[in-house]
Amino acid sequence: MADTRAQLRSTTVVLGGMGLLAAALTACSSSHPDKRCVDRDSYNVAKGYHVVSDKNCKPGSSGGAYYYGGKKKGSWVRSGSFTPPRKSGSGSGSSGDDDNHSVHRGGFGSGHGSSGG
């Protein structure tokens, strides 16, 4: 009986540790995992943009631009955007494309709630 409890505790510790590891890896991942360097001049109606090496998107290079999202097929990507996605949770509203249609929700310490009664 004691061996069973010890084994359950060790399994719980291992599984809990794996969850922490997964959370840490997710937090450390790239903020734009679907960012690809493409040749801006390579647009094809059927295929989209041709994906090229990241060195073509470095400052001082010409022709390359980062393309966000989209669907990649082979060395082509389409249905994305050259505009990077907004960071979620920033709440600053200073990106320039905010046209006063944002939703503000209260939270702990936000000062935007009302108490029940």
Contacts in CASP RR format, 6 or more apart in sequence:
PFRMAT RR
TARGET T0000
AUTHOR 0000-0000-0000
METHOD contacts of the structure
MODEL  1
MADTRAQLRSTTVVLGGMGLLAAALTACSSSHPDKRCVDRDSYNVAKGYH
VVSDKNCKPGSSGGAYYYGGKKKGSWVRSGSFTPPRKSGSGSGSSGDDDN
HSVHRGGFGSGHGSSGG
31 87 0 8 1.000
32 66 0 8 1.000
32 68 0 8 1.000
32 84 0 8 1.000
32 85 0 8 1.000
34 68 0 8 1.000
34 69 0 8 1.000
34 70 0 8 1.000
35 66 0 8 1.000
35 67 0 8 1.000
35 68 0 8 1.000
35 69 0 8 1.000
35 84 0 8 1.000
36 51 0 8 1.000
36 66 0 8 1.000
36 67 0 8 1.000
36 69 0 8 1.000
36 72 0 8 1.000
36 77 0 8 1.000
37 51 0 8 1.000
37 52 0 8 1.000
37 53 0 8 1.000
37 54 0 8 1.000
37 56 0 8 1.000
37 57 0 8 1.000
37 64 0 8 1.000
37 65 0 8 1.000
37 66 0 8 1.000
37 67 0 8 1.000
38 49 0 8 1.000
38 50 0 8 1.000
38 51 0 8 1.000
38 52 0 8 1.000
38 64 0 8 1.000
38 65 0 8 1.000
38 66 0 8 1.000
38 67 0 8 1.000
38 77 0 8 1.000
39 49 0 8 1.000
39 50 0 8 1.000
39 52 0 8 1.000
39 56 0 8 1.000
39 63 0 8 1.000
39 64 0 8 1.000
40 49 0 8 1.000
40 63 0 8 1.000
40 64 0 8 1.000
40 65 0 8 1.000
40 82 0 8 1.000
41 63 0 8 1.000
42 48 0 8 1.000
42 49 0 8 1.000
42 50 0 8 1.000
43 49 0 8 1.000
44 50 0 8 1.000
44 76 0 8 1.000
47 73 0 8 1.000
47 76 0 8 1.000
47 78 0 8 1.000
48 76 0 8 1.000
48 77 0 8 1.000
48 78 0 8 1.000
49 67 0 8 1.000
49 76 0 8 1.000
49 77 0 8 1.000
49 78 0 8 1.000
50 75 0 8 1.000
50 76 0 8 1.000
51 67 0 8 1.000
51 72 0 8 1.000
51 74 0 8 1.000
51 75 0 8 1.000
51 76 0 8 1.000
51 77 0 8 1.000
52 64 0 8 1.000
55 61 0 8 1.000
56 63 0 8 1.000
56 64 0 8 1.000
57 64 0 8 1.000
57 65 0 8 1.000
57 66 0 8 1.000
65 82 0 8 1.000
66 82 0 8 1.000
66 84 0 8 1.000
67 77 0 8 1.000
67 80 0 8 1.000
67 81 0 8 1.000
67 82 0 8 1.000
68 80 0 8 1.000
68 81 0 8 1.000
68 82 0 8 1.000
68 83 0 8 1.000
68 84 0 8 1.000
68 85 0 8 1.000
69 77 0 8 1.000
69 79 0 8 1.000
69 80 0 8 1.000
69 81 0 8 1.000
69 85 0 8 1.000
70 77 0 8 1.000
70 78 0 8 1.000
70 79 0 8 1.000
70 80 0 8 1.000
70 81 0 8 1.000
71 77 0 8 1.000
71 78 0 8 1.000
71 79 0 8 1.000
71 80 0 8 1.000
86 95 0 8 1.000
91 102 0 8 1.000
93 102 0 8 1.000
104 112 0 8 1.000
105 112 0 8 1.000
106 112 0 8 1.000
106 113 0 8 1.000
107 113 0 8 1.000
END
